[in-house]
Amino acid sequence: MALGGGTFLSQNKVLPGTYHNFISAARAFVNLSDRGYVGLPMALDWGPNGEVFSVTQEDLQKDSRKIFGYDYTDSELKGIRDVFKNAITVYFYKLGVNAVAAENTYAKARYEGARGNAITLVIQSNVDEPTKFDVRTLLNNVVVDEQTAVANATDLADNDFVFWKDTATLIETAGTPLVGGSNGDDLTGGAYQEALDALEAYGFNTLGCLSSEQTVKSLFVEYTKRLRDTVGAKFQLVGHNLGAADHEGVIDIQNDAIGDGEEIFGAVYWTAGAQAGVAVNKSNTNKKYDGEFTLDMTETKTQQQLTTLLKAGKYLFHRVGEEVRVLEDVNTFTSFTTDKNEDFSMNQVIRVLDQIAIDTATLFNTRYLGKIPNDQSGRVSLWGDIVAHRRELQGIRAIQNFNPEQVVVDQGNSKKSVVVNEVVEPTVAMSQLYITTTVA
């Protein structure tokens, strides 16, 4: 005779048997989201055009040639190396307006861009089978692919650098370069807008603006304000001479990088990575700059210069002995009020508040949204998870003086809404010391 069994919701079973529910013991949700993610739209000589692609530190070191078309140590990648001194993952968007892929009789470069012109194809007769060919793909005279004993072009397998043309006739050649590759036309605001639209689907801690055009910089600033204030995306924009943004989500670097052309905003790479990678309970104040660009210290030499620029919300590098360091980890917010005081100009405070916003949204969306009833028991459970998370932040000294009684979870104006009110006090690193010494 079959017996009843399985799980139960209420005690209403008819058949005899054992009904057993397995549930997890109540455990607080205290996950802290990772940091170290950067969004970076930029012009590149190689790579997928007009789309977001992610690169990790390990990817860059192992596959830089395949991803960017250059060896890891190449000077063309110094800005990207600077980002990864502190970043974990970068979401790149390759900007290219009417970019063209290099090609020749036998193949076409896998990606649009000028780097395709550095590809050469060498076709030689196979030693053992003279009617067949050995085909090598070279990038900047380095072999990156080799296929042996190939009868015709249809037998060639596409590689990381070229797509073969099936209609080509293979003949011996000492080296046939790909030609005609181009990065395209000058970048426009429309190209940057497409990049920002694509990046909106990704989560990152900082967004880098690598443009000296004021209209483009304004686009980035307004994009950051909109996503932070209306969409709830918690990241900070890092750029060079962005103007009077007056917003806690915008970090404006004052120092030029010395060099021609786009090198003027070279410090953006390092700062975007440093601001993304710093822990929620740490500050970049006095952090040593170890980037590969030479920064101009002309405007940040004297105390008066530093004071004036710092009050204007500028992110400054200054020389300390033989080293270059961050003066103060600040953003552009300067219009202090009773509701938003000078604390909001400190990036460490913003990191803590952003961490709270991101983690609380993740907590609610994954564990409560559409799953837990909005009754007293459900709200008590949410209160417990929020309190546990804040205690975790206090445990790593990101906040201090936390009082669980100041966290209140109530039902909102509708049956499905929940309202939370709380008080948090972010901790910031020491940056000033005042001493009075009494000599007896």
Buried (B, 14 or more C-beta within 10 A) or exposed (E): EEEEEEEEEEEEEEEEEEEEEEEEEEEBBBEBBEBBBBBBBBBBBBBBBBEBEEBBBEBBEEBBBBBBBBEBEBEBBBBBBBBBBBBBBBBBBBBBBEBBBBBBBBBBBBBBBBBBBBBBBBBEBBEEEEEBBBBBBBBBEEEBBEBBBBEEBEBBEEBBBBBBBEEBEBEEBEEBBBEBBBBBEEBBEEBBBBBBEBBBEBBBBBBBBBBBBEEBBBBBBEBBBEBBEEEEBBBBBBBBBBEEBBBBBBBBBBBBBBEEEBBBBBBBBBBBBBBBBBBBBBBBBBBEBEBBBBBBBEBBEEEEBBEEBBEEBBBBBBEEEEEBBBBBBBBBBBEEEEEEEEBBBBBBBBBBBBBBBBBBBBBBEEEBEEEBEBEEEBBEBBBBBBBBBBBBBBEEEBBEEBEEEEBEBEBEEEEEEBEBEBEBEBBBBEEEEEEEEEEE
